């Protein structure tokens, strides 16, 4: 665990819980502070499936990147990439193509500081501190600018769009990144949604996140589908996260406890 902010080498707010560090805690990471762990435990009390959600999202990310890389995609833009952990996008992409370019973007200083320490001088991978809600700033960030947007790009929006609660803003946001990419590009999305969670648990979970700088919105499948407008969904379409190209068939309990939907769309 991180006992003090000096460990990160970044200026951070350690008085309020942070969603990226809470997510890291759910995944079993050590890049979090006491305030994050307390909030994460409160999240588990409110919504006991929070850890299942985080693990299912991370597993989908690995499967989606591997699938896209195997199809020849060699450029990835990871929005809200979070704190580095095992099975990062560049590690998976480089198994298929060591020259694949990966641009990480996150607005959380801890995530950025740790990613920079992890990446070192890797010329094919970058991390920029930017807010994904400002597409212009993201697309002009130093590392992102090295992506060749005349060729297909896979935009990864995994567990990040719930932090854009307004539906119109979220739809406009995915459209802005879509419009920056050429045909043949992809968008991979996961989004929290009510499956096993009760109405009371959803309300309680949203209340926990409202205490952080990044409140969230749970969306039903029809609203998640709107975020993928303009893309042709790859089979099996928009499905519960564990059901998207699983390595082995998930149980009904696994599917429900993930409380999320996932899809990968191709820009045509």
C-alpha positions in Angstrom: 0.0 0.0 0.0 1.0 3.6 -0.5 1.6 5.1 3.0 2.2 8.6 1.8 2.0 10.7 -1.4 5.7 11.1 -1.7 5.8 7.5 -2.9 4.2 8.5 -6.2 6.4 11.5 -7.0 3.2 13.3 -8.0 1.0 16.0 -6.3 -2.1 14.2 -5.3 -5.2 14.7 -3.1 -5.0 12.1 -0.3 -8.0 13.6 1.6 -10.6 12.4 -0.8 -11.0 8.9 -2.3 -10.1 8.4 -5.9 -11.8 6.1 -8.3 -8.6 4.9 -10.1 -7.0 4.0 -6.7 -10.2 2.3 -5.5 -10.2 0.3 -8.7 -6.6 -0.7 -8.1 -7.6 -1.8 -4.6 -10.4 -4.0 -6.0 -7.9 -5.6 -8.4 -5.6 -6.4 -5.5 -3.1 -3.7 -6.3 -1.0 -1.7 -3.8 -1.2 1.8 -5.4 -3.8 3.3 -3.1 -4.1 5.2 0.1 -6.1 4.6 3.3 -8.8 7.0 2.2 -9.2 4.9 -1.0 -9.3 1.6 0.8 -11.9 2.9 3.2 -14.1 4.1 0.3 -13.6 0.9 -1.6 -14.7 -1.1 1.5 -17.7 1.1 1.8 -18.4 0.4 -1.9 -18.2 -3.3 -1.2 -20.7 -2.9 1.7 -23.0 -1.0 -0.6 -22.5 -3.2 -3.6 -20.9 -6.5 -2.8 -20.2 -7.2 -6.5 -17.8 -4.3 -6.9 -14.7 -6.5 -7.0 -16.3 -8.9 -9.5 -17.1 -5.9 -11.7 -13.5 -4.7 -11.6 -12.0 -8.1 -12.3 -14.5 -8.8 -15.2 -13.6 -5.4 -16.8 -9.9 -6.1 -16.7 -10.4 -9.6 -18.1 -12.4 -8.2 -21.0 -9.7 -5.6 -21.7 -7.1 -8.3 -22.1 -9.4 -10.4 -24.4 -10.4 -7.4 -26.5 -6.9 -6.2 -27.0 -5.7 -9.7 -27.9 -8.5 -10.1 -30.3 -7.9 -6.8 -32.1 -4.1 -7.2 -32.2 -4.6 -10.7 -33.7 -6.7 -8.9 -36.4 -3.7 -6.7 -37.3 -4.6 -3.6 -35.2 -1.3 -2.0 -34.1 -2.5 1.3 -32.6 -4.3 1.6 -29.3 -5.6 4.7 -27.5 -6.5 3.7 -23.9 -8.8 6.3 -22.3 -8.8 6.5 -18.6 -6.1 3.8 -18.5 -5.9 3.8 -14.7 -3.1 2.5 -12.5 -0.7 0.0 -14.2 -1.3 -3.6 -13.3 -0.4 -7.0 -14.7 -1.7 -7.5 -18.3 -1.4 -4.0 -19.5 -2.6 -3.1 -23.0 1.0 -2.7 -24.3 2.1 -6.1 -22.9 -0.8 -7.8 -24.6 -0.5 -5.9 -27.9 3.3 -6.5 -28.0 2.8 -10.3 -27.8 1.2 -10.0 -31.3 3.3 -7.1 -32.6 6.3 -5.7 -30.7 6.0 -2.5 -32.7 2.4 -1.8 -31.8 1.9 1.7 -30.5 -0.1 2.3 -27.3 -1.1 5.7 -25.9 -2.4 5.7 -22.4 -4.4 8.7 -21.1 -5.5 9.4 -17.5 -6.2 12.5 -15.5 -5.1 10.9 -12.2 -1.6 11.9 -11.2 -0.9 8.7 -9.3 -1.8 6.6 -12.3 0.3 8.7 -14.6 3.3 8.8 -12.3 3.3 5.0 -11.9 2.8 4.4 -15.6 5.8 6.6 -16.5 7.9 4.7 -14.0 6.8 1.4 -15.4 7.2 2.3 -19.1 10.6 3.9 -18.8 12.0 4.7 -22.2 9.8 2.4 -24.3 9.5 4.3 -27.6 6.2 2.6 -28.7 4.3 3.4 -25.5 3.3 6.7 -23.9 1.3 8.1 -21.0 -0.3 11.5 -21.0 -2.1 13.3 -18.1 -5.3 14.6 -19.7 -9.1 14.5 -19.1 -10.8 12.2 -21.5 -13.8 14.6 -21.4 -11.7 17.0 -23.4 -11.1 15.1 -26.7 -9.2 18.0 -28.2 -6.7 18.0 -25.4 -6.4 14.3 -25.5 -5.9 14.1 -29.2 -3.2 16.8 -29.1 -1.4 15.3 -26.1 2.3 14.5 -26.7 2.0 10.7 -26.8 -1.4 10.5 -28.5 0.0 12.8 -31.3 2.4 10.0 -32.3 -0.6 7.8 -33.3 -1.2 7.8 -37.1 -4.8 8.7 -37.4 -4.8 8.0 -41.1 -4.7 4.3 -40.2 -7.0 2.3 -38.0 -6.9 2.9 -34.3 -8.5 1.0 -31.4 -10.0 3.3 -28.9 -10.4 1.6 -25.5 -13.1 3.0 -23.2 -13.1 0.3 -20.5 -15.0 1.2 -17.3 -14.5 4.9 -18.0 -17.8 6.2 -19.5 -19.8 5.7 -16.3 -17.8 8.7 -15.0 -19.5 10.9 -17.7 -23.0 10.8 -16.1 -24.8 13.1 -18.6 -26.0 10.9 -21.5 -25.8 13.6 -24.1 -22.2 14.4 -23.1 -21.2 10.8 -23.1 -22.6 10.2 -26.5 -20.9 13.4 -27.9 -17.7 12.2 -26.3 -17.6 8.8 -28.0 -18.6 10.6 -31.3 -15.7 13.0 -31.0 -13.2 10.1 -30.7 -15.0 8.2 -33.5 -14.8 11.2 -35.8 -11.0 11.5 -35.2 -10.5 7.9 -36.5 -10.6 6.5 -40.0 -12.8 3.6 -41.2 -11.6 0.3 -40.0 -11.0 1.7 -36.5 -12.5 0.2 -33.4 -14.1 1.2 -30.1 -14.1 -1.2 -27.1 -16.5 -0.4 -24.3 -17.5 -1.7 -21.0 -20.1 0.0 -18.8 -21.6 -0.8 -15.4 -25.2 -1.9 -15.6 -27.7 -3.6 -13.3 -27.6 -7.3 -13.5 -27.3 -9.0 -10.1 -27.4 -5.7 -8.2 -30.7 -4.6 -6.5 -32.1 -1.2 -6.9 -31.0 -0.4 -3.4 -27.5 -1.5 -4.1 -27.3 0.7 -7.2 -28.4 3.7 -5.3 -26.0 3.0 -2.5 -23.1 2.4 -4.9 -23.8 5.7 -6.6 -23.9 7.5 -3.3 -20.4 6.1 -2.4 -18.9 7.4 -5.7 -20.7 10.8 -5.2 -18.2 11.4 -2.3 -15.3 11.2 -4.8 -14.4 13.7 -7.5 -15.9 11.3 -10.1 -19.5 10.4 -9.5 -20.9 7.6 -11.7 -24.0 6.7 -13.6 -25.2 3.2 -14.1 -26.8 2.8 -17.6 -29.2 0.2 -19.0 -28.1 -1.6 -22.3 -30.1 0.7 -24.6 -28.2 3.8 -23.2 -24.9 2.0 -23.5 -25.8 1.1 -27.2 -26.2 4.8 -27.9 -22.5 5.4 -27.0 -21.6 3.0 -29.8 -23.5 4.9 -32.5 -21.7 4.7 -35.9 -20.0 1.4 -35.2 -20.8 -2.0 -36.4 -20.7 -4.3 -33.4 -18.5 -7.4 -33.7 -20.2 -10.7 -32.7 -21.6 -11.3 -30.1 -22.7 -7.7 -29.9 -23.5 -5.9 -26.7 -23.5 -8.6 -24.0 -22.7 -9.0 -20.3 -18.9 -8.5 -19.9 -17.9 -12.1 -19.1 -19.9 -13.3 -22.2 -17.7 -11.4 -24.7 -15.4 -14.0 -26.3 -14.8 -15.8 -23.0 -11.8 -18.0 -22.6 -14.1 -20.5 -21.1 -17.9 -20.4 -20.7 -18.9 -18.2 -17.7 -21.5 -19.3 -15.2 -24.8 -17.5 -14.8 -23.5 -16.2 -11.5 -20.3 -14.9 -13.0 -22.3 -13.0 -15.6 -24.7 -11.5 -13.1 -22.1 -10.5 -10.6 -20.1 -8.6 -13.2 -22.9 -6.0 -13.4 -21.6 -4.7 -16.7 -22.0 -4.9 -20.5 -19.3 -4.9 -23.1 -18.9 -4.5 -26.8 -16.4 -3.9 -29.6 -17.5 -1.9 -32.6 -15.8 -1.4 -36.0 -16.1 1.9 -37.7 -17.4 1.4 -41.3 
